[in-house]
Amino acid sequence: MADVKVKVQPPDADPVEIENRIIELCHQFPHGITDQVIQNEMPHIEAQQRAVAINRLLSMGQLDLLRSNTGLLYRIKDSQNAGPVSFFLSKMKGSDNQEKLVYQIIEDAGNKGIWSRDIRYKSNLPLTEINKILKNLESKKLIKAVKSVAASKKKVYMLYNLQPDRSVTGGAWYSDQDFESEFVEVLNQQCFKFLQTKAETARESKQNPMIQRNSSFASSHEVWKYICELGISKVELSMEDIETILNTLIYDGKVEMTIIAAKEGTVGSVDGHMKLYRAVNPIIPPTGLVRAPCGLCPVFDDCHEGGEISPSNCIYMTEWLEF
Amino acid sequence: MTQAEIKLCSLLLQEHFGEIVEKIGVHLIRTGSQPLRVIAHDTGTSLDQVKKALCVLIQHNLVIYQVHKRGVVEYEAQCSRVLRMLRYPRYIYTAKTLYSDTGELIVEELLLNGKMTMSAVVKKVADRLTETMEDGKTMDYAEVSNTFMRLADTHFVQRCPWVPATENSDPGPLPPAPILVISEKDMYLVPKLSLIGKGKRRRSSDEDATGEPKAKRSKHSTDNKEPIPDDGIYWQANLDRFHQHFRDQAIVSAVANRMDQFTFQTQTSSEIVRTMLRMSEITTPSAAPFTQPLSSNEIFRSLPVGYNISKQVLDQYLTLLADDPLEFVGKSGDSGGGMYVINLHKALGSLATATLESVVQERFGSRCARIFRLVLQKKHLEQKQVEDFAMIPAKEAKDMLYKMLSGNFISLQEIPKTPDHAPSRTFYLYTVNILSAARMLLHRCYKSIANLIERRQFETKENKRLLEKSQRVEAIIASMQATGAEEAQLQEIEEMITAPERQQLETLKRNVNKLDASEIQVDETIFLLESYIESTMKRQ
């Protein structure tokens, strides 16, 4: 009898079985499993078969390959992420891995978008390739380019259906990358007028000083309501927007702010406190130096007796004296 | 001493005392303390003249002397004291508001003469007041002495240091320069003088002449041949006290501007603050950062008569003042109905900051002022943050920041990310350093006043011929009036000055007044900035 070498086929050697086992393991450890864990679970599988199975799972997009400080980790892709990828896969069956890689990088950037140079760093692909791929993806309507408001030449890429983040478009004050200064000015003046009239009515009411002072304050919520009712803004403004406008009034020195503790339930309170604003007057009149022409003179440093510009022949003084 | 200060001192000394004093004074300011012979040698003036000039300067408290080792006496000029001469009109005006004409004249005499005895001041002031009164009335010495004593009680005038009486009968060699001492309690002690008399007109009122030629001055008879009772006791104006008063005024008006817009009884908050400051006048030293705590009951008792607000309302006002974001008034305890202090250092800081803001606003525009206040409040900001907070487009914001940077109102703070300080990898933060900005502005003020004085002198010099002519004409008219000339002759003389010349004279007078007023206004700014800088340096 000849020896028949029987290759004992280990059980679970079926590739599909291996993959399913690996997927089960991944579900057991949602944070990821290392190669070592798989090896422990299925000690009878050879390294090559294991590698094949893992590669298949990766290319099918069911596993994520991550690097940790101990080594490589395989993690199950959760169903949300799996969605667009399968959609993507169904769309572009024939595209190469590079495009997939680029797409993944852009996706990871979320709604802040990513710059083309950053894509190059992350993917290590040459610039020409990147540009080709980006054009491809754009024509397929998978990604879009958004101009950033911070640097107008820079274009960031993000997924087609995502809303760009506030920091990129600038929020309510920017319309198409342009800062709307007149809009801000108008809002500025309206808020100030509102606070001024409130303070005046408080002054006219002639009651005891505590009540007068308290009634001359307006909370940010009141101002917000007033501005919304005024209807001068096409864009909907939130209370934070109004607060930034009121802050500019504070920096103009026309308004002062106090913060008081408010109960949670009261209208307009945020985290247990409210911001109150009040119109005020400056504490000193324009100071003495600026009433003389020297205070505002643009050539002050060049002026000295006997020179081209001197107090004796100063034209600013002559004009000022003729007033 | 910066160049601007030295220039200003030289202009002031020249205007008030003349060329020689100016030369000596400026030399001393430039070179510090020097002995007599070195001064004479370096300035090239004779010893006699140097001595006279130094006498004048010492009399006016502008130069002090010290005995150094080996018996050498050195003289040192006090530049800051020379600059106070700009403020003389303000001191005199304050005395007028507080003590009416009598006080005004007393302070004026003291300032113009440096040091005087009380009896000399009283006599002179009484004479001057009598001249302005109607015929037949005279000013009594007692009234003037009264005002003088009140000035001394409120510390507006003080005694000069004197040579102490030596106890031992054996005098020994006289020291090269007398050592002057004064003790705190003697400073405001008025000697018991019985000054009896009335002010005299320049001419006795018995004569029946209608007018008096200005050119002729008749000597008034001096009947007091007896020795002056308070010889050796000299008085001078106490400038620190005036400064304290100005500071209080500034604080009260700041409170009035901020708080009294919202109260129905006008000026109540500022009245309360004024009362508190008045109560702390004597008790708090002028350089203290806080006044003494005052209880609400005391304040209520000390309110001026005529302010009938109830205690409750007063308490409400005090609470409002203490809670205000200005932080001028603070509550330091609850005894006696609530103890309140006035935060002097903070008040001066706020006033100096407001001055800086006002200059930025007038010079660069209100948007720049917005950025300036923003950086002041937030202390350190990046370029991007400035644009976001101030809601100003990036290009304009950058332009404004650079303008203010080159004007030295704002400075840059570099924070490197890498040790090689590469510009692309460093944070650049904008910040405002109030002390250095205040100093810069102060320097600019000095130069501005120097410019204004120069312009005023230039204008006067330009029209010198015209001024001399008009003076001659006036003298002629006056003399003709005294000798009883006719109307027609007077008219003829007056017409020597043509109409356009008259206009020119009018313009000149107006311009000179304007420049003068402007000097005083810039001096107000100087006062605020100097007080702030002094208060900050004392705390360090």
Boltz contact constraints between the chains, C-beta under 6 A:
constraints:
  - contact:
      token1: [A, 179]
      token2: [B, 393]
      max_distance: 6.0
  - contact:
      token1: [A, 181]
      token2: [B, 393]
      max_distance: 6.0
  - contact:
      token1: [A, 184]
      token2: [B, 391]
      max_distance: 6.0
  - contact:
      token1: [A, 203]
      token2: [B, 262]
      max_distance: 6.0
  - contact:
      token1: [A, 206]
      token2: [B, 264]
      max_distance: 6.0
  - contact:
      token1: [A, 209]
      token2: [B, 263]
      max_distance: 6.0
  - contact:
      token1: [A, 209]
      token2: [B, 316]
      max_distance: 6.0
  - contact:
      token1: [A, 209]
      token2: [B, 317]
      max_distance: 6.0
  - contact:
      token1: [A, 209]
      token2: [B, 320]
      max_distance: 6.0
  - contact:
      token1: [A, 210]
      token2: [B, 316]
      max_distance: 6.0
  - contact:
      token1: [A, 212]
      token2: [B, 262]
      max_distance: 6.0
  - contact:
      token1: [A, 213]
      token2: [B, 262]
      max_distance: 6.0
  - contact:
      token1: [A, 213]
      token2: [B, 320]
      max_distance: 6.0
  - contact:
      token1: [A, 216]
      token2: [B, 262]
      max_distance: 6.0
  - contact:
      token1: [A, 248]
      token2: [B, 391]
      max_distance: 6.0
  - contact:
      token1: [A, 251]
      token2: [B, 370]
      max_distance: 6.0
  - contact:
      token1: [A, 251]
      token2: [B, 373]
      max_distance: 6.0
  - contact:
      token1: [A, 251]
      token2: [B, 374]
      max_distance: 6.0
  - contact:
      token1: [A, 252]
      token2: [B, 370]
      max_distance: 6.0
  - contact:
      token1: [A, 253]
      token2: [B, 373]
      max_distance: 6.0
  - contact:
      token1: [A, 256]
      token2: [B, 325]
      max_distance: 6.0
  - contact:
      token1: [A, 281]
      token2: [B, 257]
      max_distance: 6.0
  - contact:
      token1: [A, 281]
      token2: [B, 261]
      max_distance: 6.0
  - contact:
      token1: [A, 283]
      token2: [B, 254]
      max_distance: 6.0
  - contact:
      token1: [A, 283]
      token2: [B, 257]
      max_distance: 6.0
  - contact:
      token1: [A, 283]
      token2: [B, 258]
      max_distance: 6.0
  - contact:
      token1: [A, 283]
      token2: [B, 354]
      max_distance: 6.0
  - contact:
      token1: [A, 284]
      token2: [B, 354]
      max_distance: 6.0
  - contact:
      token1: [A, 286]
      token2: [B, 358]
      max_distance: 6.0
  - contact:
      token1: [A, 287]
      token2: [B, 355]
      max_distance: 6.0
  - contact:
      token1: [A, 287]
      token2: [B, 358]
      max_distance: 6.0
  - contact:
      token1: [A, 287]
      token2: [B, 525]
      max_distance: 6.0
  - contact:
      token1: [A, 288]
      token2: [B, 521]
      max_distance: 6.0
  - contact:
      token1: [A, 288]
      token2: [B, 522]
      max_distance: 6.0
  - contact:
      token1: [A, 288]
      token2: [B, 524]
      max_distance: 6.0
  - contact:
      token1: [A, 288]
      token2: [B, 525]
      max_distance: 6.0
  - contact:
      token1: [A, 289]
      token2: [B, 445]
      max_distance: 6.0
  - contact:
      token1: [A, 289]
      token2: [B, 522]
      max_distance: 6.0
  - contact:
      token1: [A, 289]
      token2: [B, 525]
      max_distance: 6.0
  - contact:
      token1: [A, 290]
      token2: [B, 359]
      max_distance: 6.0
  - contact:
      token1: [A, 290]
      token2: [B, 362]
      max_distance: 6.0
  - contact:
      token1: [A, 291]
      token2: [B, 521]
      max_distance: 6.0
  - contact:
      token1: [A, 292]
      token2: [B, 448]
      max_distance: 6.0
  - contact:
      token1: [A, 292]
      token2: [B, 518]
      max_distance: 6.0
  - contact:
      token1: [A, 292]
      token2: [B, 522]
      max_distance: 6.0
  - contact:
      token1: [A, 294]
      token2: [B, 448]
      max_distance: 6.0
  - contact:
      token1: [A, 294]
      token2: [B, 451]
      max_distance: 6.0
  - contact:
      token1: [A, 296]
      token2: [B, 362]
      max_distance: 6.0
  - contact:
      token1: [A, 296]
      token2: [B, 363]
      max_distance: 6.0
  - contact:
      token1: [A, 311]
      token2: [B, 451]
      max_distance: 6.0
  - contact:
      token1: [A, 311]
      token2: [B, 454]
      max_distance: 6.0
  - contact:
      token1: [A, 311]
      token2: [B, 455]
      max_distance: 6.0
  - contact:
      token1: [A, 312]
      token2: [B, 458]
      max_distance: 6.0
  - contact:
      token1: [A, 317]
      token2: [B, 455]
      max_distance: 6.0
  - contact:
      token1: [A, 321]
      token2: [B, 511]
      max_distance: 6.0
